[in-house]
Amino acid sequence: MQSLKTTVLLADNHLLIREGLKSVLASDRSFNVVGEASDSHELALEVRRHKPDLVIIDYSLPGFFSPEDIKVVYGISSATNILVITTNQNQNDILKVLEYGVSNYILKLCDKEELMGAIYATVKKEKFVCSKVIDAILNKHFPQEDSCEGVSLSQREVEIVELISKGFTNSRIAEKLFLSVHTISTHRKNILKKLGVNKSSELVMYAIKTGIIESPSN
């Protein structure tokens, strides 16, 4: 019996972008592009029609799409996963769509390998953001280069980030997750390396701003 394909809706006002995404997705038979949208109105109609597993969107296209479209998609189909692919590196805009529930955010300058990594992670409900987006979230200076690296956190790593951010020691985390202290220590080092941070305080800030934990002020 053939497994069901992941249904995908593409939302971008640029035809060439949508065609490029379709070409990339066509290399993997597990995906089926069921619809396209060039503006907010078409997006709402297509989401209602298809209830896709995945929406790939550039929300930062004034006159065509906006951050509010993220809320619209989730309002129509809460089970739909969203991957943002944009040029927008504005911290306020990034934090707004993260607040709306987006966990996966990369830039259009990312290569095919990173794009597919982001798509796979989004479908599996893992977090995936590119390094420049993390820099913007943490308000860190980053070089203006033409490439960036994707950062994917598994469900287990997200769980560990949450516990670290709540002040749990490696020993307490190990006890809670029924893992060895050595395993937790290894996870912790890998997470810090992935995110490009050196301090627990930066890890906590990342966790708060990406919605892994709530701000103490909430």
Residue pairs with C-beta under 8 A, 6 or more apart in sequence:
3 30
5 29
5 30
5 31
5 32
6 30
6 31
6 32
6 53
6 54
6 123
7 32
7 34
7 50
7 52
7 53
7 54
8 25
8 31
8 32
8 33
8 34
8 52
8 53
8 54
8 55
8 56
9 33
9 34
9 35
9 36
9 37
9 43
9 46
9 47
9 50
9 52
9 54
9 55
9 56
10 18
10 21
10 22
10 33
10 35
10 36
10 37
10 56
10 57
11 36
11 37
11 42
11 43
11 46
11 55
11 56
11 57
11 58
11 65
11 69
12 18
12 21
12 38
12 56
12 57
12 58
12 61
12 65
12 85
13 38
13 39
13 58
13 61
13 64
13 65
15 38
17 58
17 108
18 36
18 38
21 33
21 56
21 85
22 33
24 112
24 115
24 116
25 31
25 33
25 119
28 116
31 119
34 50
34 52
35 46
35 49
35 50
35 52
36 42
36 46
37 43
37 45
37 46
38 64
39 63
39 64
39 65
40 64
40 65
40 66
40 68
40 69
40 72
43 55
43 57
43 65
43 69
43 72
43 73
44 72
44 76
46 52
47 55
47 72
47 73
47 76
47 77
47 80
48 76
48 77
51 76
51 77
51 79
51 80
52 77
52 80
53 79
53 80
53 81
53 123
54 80
54 81
54 82
54 83
54 119
54 122
54 123
55 73
55 80
55 81
55 82
55 83
56 82
56 83
56 85
56 119
57 65
57 69
57 70
57 73
57 82
57 83
57 84
57 85
58 65
58 84
58 85
58 86
58 87
58 88
58 108
59 65
59 66
59 67
59 69
59 70
59 84
59 86
59 88
59 97
60 66
60 67
60 86
60 87
60 88
60 90
60 93
67 93
67 96
67 97
67 100
70 82
70 97
70 100
70 101
70 102
71 100
73 80
73 82
74 80
74 82
74 100
74 101
81 104
81 122
81 123
81 125
82 101
82 102
82 104
82 122
83 104
83 105
83 106
83 118
83 119
83 122
83 128
84 97
84 102
84 104
84 105
84 106
85 106
85 107
85 108
85 110
85 115
85 118
86 105
86 107
86 108
87 107
87 108
87 109
88 94
89 107
89 132
89 133
89 136
90 136
91 136
91 137
91 139
94 105
94 133
94 136
94 137
95 137
95 209
97 105
98 105
98 137
98 209
98 210
98 211
99 211
101 211
103 122
103 125
103 126
103 127
103 128
103 210
103 211
104 118
104 121
104 122
104 127
104 128
104 129
105 128
105 129
105 130
105 133
106 114
106 115
106 118
106 128
106 129
106 130
106 133
106 148
106 150
107 130
107 132
107 133
107 148
109 146
109 147
109 148
110 118
110 130
110 147
110 148
110 150
111 147
114 130
114 148
114 149
114 150
117 128
117 150
117 152
118 128
118 130
118 150
118 152
121 127
121 128
121 152
122 128
125 155
126 152
126 153
126 154
126 155
126 158
127 152
127 153
127 158
127 210
128 150
128 151
128 152
128 153
129 137
129 150
129 151
129 210
130 148
130 149
130 150
130 151
131 142
131 148
131 149
131 150
131 151
131 196
132 142
132 148
133 148
134 151
134 195
134 196
134 206
135 141
135 142
135 196
136 142
137 205
137 206
137 209
137 210
138 197
138 202
138 205
138 206
138 209
151 194
151 195
151 196
152 194
153 161
153 191
153 194
156 177
156 187
157 187
157 190
157 191
157 194
158 212
159 177
160 173
160 177
160 184
160 187
160 188
160 191
161 191
161 203
161 206
161 207
161 212
162 207
162 212
162 213
163 172
163 173
163 176
163 177
164 173
164 188
164 200
164 203
164 204
164 207
165 203
165 204
165 207
165 208
165 212
165 213
166 213
168 176
170 181
170 184
170 185
170 188
171 181
173 179
173 184
174 180
174 181
174 183
174 184
177 184
191 203
192 198
192 203
195 202
195 203
195 206
197 203
197 206
204 213
206 212
207 213
208 214
208 215
